[in-house]
Amino acid sequence: MNYVVLQVILKEKLWGTGSGNLTELEKVINAQAALGYRLHTITTAASGSKGMGGGDRIQATMVFEHLT
């Protein structure tokens, strides 16, 4: 397999700015790197809110390329 496509949903913090779970994104990237893949492309898109106190969601789609 030459490419792997993965998605991670990031939840915005309830207070302040930025994502509340960037460590999840780091885990996905590091796990693929350990398997011999490098991040080729990443895109983000707003995927809505879960309502009062739920925080907005950002969908990160990543394409990883196998290093050969």
Secondary structure, DSSP 4 states (H G I P E B T S, - for coil): --EEEEEEEEEBPSSSSSBS-HHHHHHHHHHHHHTTEEEEEEEEEEEEE-STTT-EEEEEEEEEEE--
